């Protein structure tokens, strides 16, 4: 997605937090939907005074946590059944699942947390945690932490930095948006510094 999607912005403007909740929840549950784009659009829309940024962050975080738990239980209860429905896929699963289970046993918490910040993993991470039978309480802890940090970080970036950073996140991902935001902050700080210095020289 090159820039912030106009269709998503239009839906946010018309359906507000209901649309935000639905699209973030469904993306987190495993559907390829623009959940992060919806959060960005809602953050930008809130910056114009049409939504509460606190409401945007809370709704996005709750939707992410609920959606990920749907994906986790779908993977845990139905994922393996699906993998072993066909013999050839079952044979592949017998080779791939043991190392995947070991990985999630050692690094599952970090994987679940950081999956929230990457598009493809945001859609599939909860399913994989469920399929590998990661302990649910451990999953819930890291899933909640990731969802809350993601909602706060992306929501506030979009709210304070506006459409430039929103488009950068949509085009380059979270780190692109953070980089653009840092450049804006440094530029504003530099202008303020030089203005203060010029005033000091004039008054000397």
C-alpha positions as CSV (number, residue, x, y, z in Angstrom):
1,X,0.0,0.0,0.0
2,X,1.8,3.1,-1.2
3,X,0.1,5.8,0.9
4,X,-2.6,6.0,3.5
5,X,-5.6,4.3,1.8
6,X,-8.4,6.8,0.9
7,X,-11.1,4.1,1.2
8,X,-10.0,3.3,4.8
9,X,-10.0,7.0,5.7
10,X,-13.5,7.3,4.2
11,X,-14.8,4.4,6.3
12,X,-13.1,5.8,9.5
13,X,-14.8,9.1,8.8
14,X,-18.3,7.4,8.4
15,X,-18.1,4.6,10.9
16,X,-15.5,5.7,13.4
17,X,-14.4,3.5,16.2
18,X,-16.8,0.7,15.1
19,X,-14.9,0.2,11.9
20,X,-11.6,0.5,13.6
21,X,-12.5,-2.2,16.1
22,X,-13.8,-4.6,13.4
23,X,-10.9,-4.3,11.0
24,X,-8.2,-4.5,13.6
25,X,-9.9,-7.5,15.3
26,X,-10.4,-9.4,12.1
27,X,-6.8,-8.7,10.9
28,X,-5.5,-9.9,14.2
29,X,-7.7,-13.0,14.0
30,X,-6.0,-14.0,10.7
31,X,-7.7,-12.1,7.8
32,X,-5.6,-10.0,5.4
33,X,-7.2,-6.6,6.2
34,X,-5.6,-3.2,6.7
35,X,-5.8,-3.0,10.5
36,X,-2.7,-0.8,10.9
37,X,-3.8,1.5,8.1
38,X,-7.2,1.9,9.9
39,X,-5.4,2.8,13.2
40,X,-3.3,5.4,11.3
41,X,-6.3,6.8,9.6
42,X,-8.1,7.0,13.0
43,X,-5.1,8.7,14.6
44,X,-5.0,11.3,11.8
45,X,-8.7,11.8,12.0
46,X,-8.5,12.3,15.8
47,X,-5.8,14.9,15.3
48,X,-8.4,17.0,13.5
49,X,-10.8,16.9,16.5
50,X,-13.2,14.3,15.1
51,X,-12.3,11.4,17.4
52,X,-10.8,11.0,20.9
53,X,-7.2,9.8,20.6
54,X,-7.7,8.0,23.9
55,X,-10.7,6.2,22.4
56,X,-8.8,5.3,19.3
57,X,-5.9,3.8,21.3
58,X,-8.2,1.8,23.7
59,X,-10.4,0.5,20.9
60,X,-7.4,-0.6,18.8
61,X,-5.6,-2.3,21.7
62,X,-8.8,-4.2,22.8
63,X,-9.5,-5.2,19.2
64,X,-5.9,-6.4,18.7
65,X,-6.0,-8.5,21.9
66,X,-9.4,-10.0,21.2
67,X,-8.6,-10.7,17.6
68,X,-5.3,-12.4,18.4
69,X,-7.0,-14.6,21.0
70,X,-9.5,-15.7,18.3
71,X,-6.6,-16.5,16.0
72,X,-4.8,-18.3,18.8
73,X,-7.7,-20.6,19.7
74,X,-8.5,-21.1,16.0
75,X,-4.9,-22.3,15.5
76,X,-4.9,-24.4,18.6
77,X,-8.2,-26.1,18.1
78,X,-8.5,-26.3,14.3
79,X,-5.0,-25.7,12.9
80,X,-3.5,-29.1,13.6
81,X,-6.7,-30.8,12.5
82,X,-6.4,-29.0,9.2
83,X,-2.7,-29.8,8.9
84,X,-3.3,-33.6,9.4
85,X,-6.4,-33.7,7.1
86,X,-4.3,-34.7,4.2
87,X,-1.6,-37.3,4.5
88,X,1.1,-35.4,2.5
89,X,0.6,-32.3,4.6
90,X,0.7,-34.3,7.8
91,X,4.1,-35.8,6.8
92,X,5.4,-32.3,6.2
93,X,3.9,-31.1,9.5
94,X,5.7,-34.0,11.4
95,X,9.0,-32.5,10.2
96,X,8.2,-28.9,10.7
97,X,6.1,-28.8,13.9
98,X,8.7,-30.1,16.4
99,X,11.3,-27.3,15.7
100,X,8.5,-24.7,15.6
101,X,7.3,-25.9,19.0
102,X,10.8,-25.6,20.4
103,X,11.1,-22.1,19.0
104,X,7.8,-21.0,20.5
105,X,8.8,-22.7,23.8
106,X,12.0,-20.6,24.0
107,X,11.1,-17.4,22.1
108,X,7.3,-17.4,21.8
109,X,6.8,-14.4,24.1
110,X,9.1,-12.2,22.1
111,X,7.8,-13.5,18.8
112,X,4.2,-12.8,19.8
113,X,5.1,-9.3,21.0
114,X,7.1,-8.3,17.9
115,X,4.7,-9.9,15.4
116,X,2.3,-7.1,16.2
117,X,4.7,-4.6,14.4
118,X,5.0,-6.5,11.1
119,X,2.2,-6.9,8.6
120,X,2.5,-10.6,7.6
121,X,3.3,-11.8,11.1
122,X,0.5,-9.7,12.6
123,X,-1.9,-11.8,10.6
124,X,-0.3,-15.2,11.2
125,X,1.5,-14.9,14.5
126,X,-1.5,-15.8,16.7
127,X,-2.3,-18.8,14.6
128,X,1.3,-20.1,14.8
129,X,1.3,-19.7,18.6
130,X,-1.9,-21.7,18.8
131,X,-0.8,-24.4,16.4
132,X,2.5,-24.9,18.4
133,X,0.4,-25.1,21.6
134,X,2.1,-22.1,23.3
135,X,0.8,-21.8,26.8
136,X,-2.3,-19.5,26.7
137,X,-1.5,-17.4,29.7
138,X,2.0,-16.7,28.4
139,X,0.5,-15.9,25.0
140,X,-2.1,-13.6,26.5
141,X,0.5,-11.6,28.5
142,X,2.8,-11.0,25.5
143,X,-0.1,-10.5,23.2
144,X,-1.6,-7.8,25.4
145,X,1.7,-6.1,25.8
146,X,2.2,-6.0,22.1
147,X,-1.3,-4.8,21.3
148,X,-1.1,-2.0,23.9
149,X,2.3,-0.8,22.8
150,X,1.4,-1.0,19.1
151,X,-1.9,0.9,19.6
152,X,-0.2,3.7,21.7
153,X,2.8,4.0,19.5
154,X,1.1,4.0,16.1
155,X,-1.9,6.0,17.4
156,X,0.2,8.8,18.9
157,X,2.6,8.9,15.9
158,X,-0.4,9.4,13.6
159,X,-2.0,11.9,16.0
160,X,1.0,14.2,16.6
161,X,2.9,13.8,13.4
162,X,0.0,13.8,11.0
163,X,-0.4,12.6,7.5
164,X,3.3,12.7,6.5
165,X,4.3,10.1,9.1
166,X,1.0,8.2,8.5
167,X,2.0,7.8,4.8
168,X,5.5,6.8,5.8
169,X,4.2,4.1,8.1
170,X,1.8,2.9,5.3
171,X,4.6,2.9,2.8
172,X,7.7,1.8,4.7
173,X,6.3,0.3,8.0
174,X,6.6,1.4,11.6
175,X,10.3,2.1,11.5
176,X,9.9,4.4,8.5
177,X,7.3,6.4,10.3
178,X,9.5,6.6,13.4
179,X,12.4,7.8,11.3
180,X,10.2,10.5,9.6
181,X,8.9,11.5,13.0
182,X,12.4,11.8,14.4
183,X,13.5,14.0,11.5
184,X,10.5,16.3,12.1
185,X,11.3,16.5,15.8
186,X,14.9,17.3,15.1
187,X,14.0,19.9,12.5
188,X,11.6,21.7,14.9
189,X,14.2,21.5,17.7
190,X,16.9,22.9,15.4
191,X,14.7,25.8,14.4
192,X,13.9,26.6,18.0
193,X,17.6,26.4,19.0
194,X,18.7,28.8,16.2
195,X,15.9,31.2,17.0
196,X,16.9,31.3,20.7
197,X,20.5,31.8,19.7
198,X,19.7,34.6,17.3
199,X,17.6,36.3,20.0
200,X,20.5,36.0,22.4
201,X,22.9,37.6,19.9
202,X,20.5,40.4,19.1
203,X,20.1,41.2,22.8
204,X,23.8,41.1,23.5
